[in-house]
Amino acid sequence: MVEVTLWGALSQLAGGKTKVEVEARDIRELFRKLAEQYPALEPLIEKGIAVAIDGVIYRDTWAKKLPPGAEIFLLPRLAGG
C-alpha cells in the first residue's frame, strides 16, 4: 500500500481528497487502480500525469517500482526533456 498526494485538479476529481492510499507495485498499476477507484481521474491519467517519487519526477516510466514508505506525488505533466 502506498500513500499518494494529489495536486489540486486531481484532488477535486477524487472527492476532495488530497491523499489516497492505493495497493500498487509500480506506476502502471497505480494509474490503473486510481482510475478504477476514481473514474473521474481517468481522462487526466490518459492525457498524462507525472509522478514524483522521493523528489524524482518520472514521465512514461510505467514499470518504475513504488518503494514502501516513499513520498509519492501526482503532478501535472511537465513539458521539456
N, C-alpha and C positions, 0 to 999 in steps of 0.2 A: 504494500500500500504506500503510495506517495501522496504528499500534500502539494497541491498546485495553486499558485497565486494567479488570479486572473486580472488583466488590465480592465479599465472601466467599461469599454463596449462589451467585452465578453462577460463581465460581471452582470451587466443588465440582462443579458440573454440567459444567464444561469440563475434567474430568480433573485438577483441582487447579491448573490454570494461572491465574496472576494477571494475565498479559498475553498477548494473542494478536495476531497480525498478520492483517489482512484486506484484500483488494483491494476497496475500495468508494469511491464518489464522494460519496455522501450517506447520511443516516441510514437511509432506506428500504432501500437496498442493503446497508448494514452489517447491519441486522437480518436480512434475507433470507439473507445469506451466513453469518452466525453460526448461524442455525437449520439451515442445510444442513450446516455443519461440525460442529456440536454439537447434535444433535437434542434432547437433554435441556433445552436452553435455551428451546426454542420456547414451552412453556406460560408461562414468565415473560415472554418477549417479548410474547406476545399479551395478557397481563394488563396490561402497561405497565411500561416502564423509562424512566428519564430519562437523557439523555446530556449530559455536561458537556464542552464544547469550549473549551479555554483558559480555564476558570473560569466560563463562562456556561452555565447549565442550560437545556436545551431539552426540552419535552414536546410530543408530537404535531406536531413540525415536521419531517415526513418528508423534505422536499426540501432541508433545510439541508445545504450542501456541507461536506465534511470536508477542511479545508486540509492540504496536505502538512506534516508536521512538527508538527502540532497535538497538544496534550496532550488525550487523549480518555479519559473515564471513563464507565463504565456504572454507574448508581446505582439504588437503589430509587426508585420513583416517589414524588414528594413531593406531599402534599395541599396545597391552598391555591390562591391565584390571585394 
